[in-house]
Amino acid sequence: MRSFRKSLAILFAGVVLAALFVLPQMLDKNLLFAGAESYIFYTGSQSSNAQITLAEGEDAARVKFFLAGVTGESARYESAESAFAQAERYGAKLLFCERAADVTNYYYYSPRLCGGVEIGGALVNLHVAVRGAGASVGSPLIFGGY
C-alpha cells in the first residue's frame, strides 16, 4: 500500500510539473484578429528575422495553438475596412502613415496589445497595410510581404 501511495504521489507530481510547463504555452493562444482569410505567425523574434508560419483562416487557431514562442501575428482581409475594424477593436491610436509603391502603411499603438517595436521614436504595436481594396493587419508589425 505504501508503494502504491508513493507511485501515486510521483505520478501526481509529474502531472503538476507537466501542467506548469504546458500551461504558459497554452495561454494567450487566441487569434489576435478575427475572421481573416489567412494568417501569418511569427516566432523567435519580433523582427524580420522571425520564423514565419502560414495558415489558412479555418486552420489558424489550431496552427497557433501548436506553435511555441509566438512573437507576432498578421491577418489578411479582402477589404481594408475589415482590417481597420481590427485596429478599432483594440482601441488603437494612429501614430503615422507612409506610402511605398502601391501600399499605404498605417502604424498604431494600442495599450491592449503587448510589446511593440520602436519606429522613428514611436512605439508601434499594430500595423495595417493597404493595397488596393484588400489589407493586412499585424502585431507588432507585418513581415513577409503584404
C-alpha positions in Angstrom: 0.0 0.0 0.0 2.8 2.4 0.8 4.5 1.9 -2.6 1.1 2.5 -4.3 0.8 5.8 -2.5 4.3 6.7 -3.3 3.8 5.9 -7.0 0.5 7.9 -7.0 2.3 10.9 -5.4 5.1 10.7 -8.0 2.5 10.5 -10.8 0.6 13.5 -9.4 3.8 15.5 -9.1 4.7 14.7 -12.7 1.2 15.8 -13.9 1.6 19.1 -12.0 5.1 19.7 -13.4 3.9 18.9 -16.9 1.0 21.4 -16.4 3.4 24.1 -15.3 5.4 23.7 -18.5 2.4 23.3 -20.8 0.1 25.9 -19.4 2.2 29.0 -20.3 2.3 27.8 -23.9 -1.5 27.3 -23.9 -2.3 30.7 -22.5 -2.7 33.6 -25.0 -3.3 31.2 -27.9 -6.4 33.0 -29.2 -6.1 34.7 -32.5 -5.4 38.4 -32.3 -7.5 39.2 -35.3 -10.9 37.7 -36.1 -12.3 36.3 -39.4 -9.3 36.7 -41.7 -8.9 34.7 -44.9 -5.3 33.8 -43.9 -2.8 34.3 -41.1 1.0 34.5 -40.6 2.5 33.7 -37.2 6.0 34.9 -36.2 8.1 33.0 -33.8 11.6 33.5 -32.3 11.9 37.2 -32.9 9.9 40.5 -33.1 11.8 41.5 -36.2 12.1 40.4 -39.8 14.4 37.6 -38.6 11.3 35.8 -37.2 10.4 32.4 -38.3 7.2 32.6 -40.4 4.3 30.1 -40.3 1.4 30.4 -42.7 -2.2 29.3 -42.0 -5.5 29.5 -43.8 -8.3 31.1 -41.8 -10.1 27.9 -40.8 -6.8 26.3 -39.6 -5.2 29.3 -37.9 -6.3 28.7 -34.3 -5.1 25.1 -34.4 -1.8 26.1 -36.0 -1.2 28.9 -33.5 -2.0 26.6 -30.6 0.9 24.2 -31.5 3.5 27.0 -32.1 6.0 27.8 -29.3 7.3 31.3 -28.8 4.8 33.3 -30.9 6.1 36.9 -31.1 3.6 38.3 -33.6 0.7 37.6 -35.9 -0.7 39.1 -39.0 -4.0 38.5 -40.9 -5.1 39.2 -44.5 -8.6 40.6 -45.3 -10.3 41.1 -48.6 -11.5 44.5 -47.6 -9.4 47.3 -46.0 -12.4 48.1 -43.8 -12.2 44.7 -42.1 -8.5 45.3 -41.3 -9.2 48.8 -39.9 -12.1 47.3 -37.8 -9.4 45.1 -36.0 -7.4 48.3 -35.1 -10.6 49.9 -33.8 -11.4 46.7 -31.8 -8.1 47.2 -29.9 -8.8 51.0 -29.4 -5.5 51.7 -31.3 -4.3 55.2 -31.8 -2.9 56.1 -35.2 0.7 57.3 -34.9 1.7 57.9 -38.5 1.2 56.7 -42.1 3.6 56.2 -45.0 3.2 55.2 -48.7 5.6 53.0 -50.5 4.8 52.0 -54.1 1.2 50.8 -54.1 1.0 50.1 -50.4 -0.2 52.6 -47.7 1.0 51.7 -44.2 -0.7 52.8 -41.0 1.2 52.5 -37.7 -0.7 52.3 -34.4 -0.3 51.9 -30.7 -2.8 50.1 -28.5 -2.4 49.7 -24.8 -4.4 46.5 -25.1 -1.7 44.8 -27.1 1.7 43.7 -25.6 5.1 44.8 -26.6 5.9 46.8 -29.6 8.7 48.0 -31.9 10.2 51.4 -31.9 10.0 53.2 -35.2 11.1 56.8 -35.6 10.9 57.3 -31.8 7.3 55.9 -31.5 6.3 52.6 -30.0 4.3 50.7 -32.6 2.4 47.5 -31.8 -0.3 47.4 -34.6 0.3 47.8 -38.3 -2.2 48.0 -41.2 -1.0 47.7 -44.8 -3.5 48.6 -47.5 -3.0 47.5 -51.1 -6.0 48.1 -53.5 -9.2 47.1 -51.8 -7.5 44.5 -49.5 -5.4 44.9 -46.4 -3.4 43.1 -43.8 -3.2 43.9 -40.1 -0.4 42.7 -37.8 1.1 43.0 -34.4 3.6 44.3 -33.7 4.4 44.6 -37.4 3.6 42.8 -40.6 6.6 40.9 -42.0 7.0 38.6 -45.0 5.1 40.8 -47.6 1.5 42.1 -47.9 
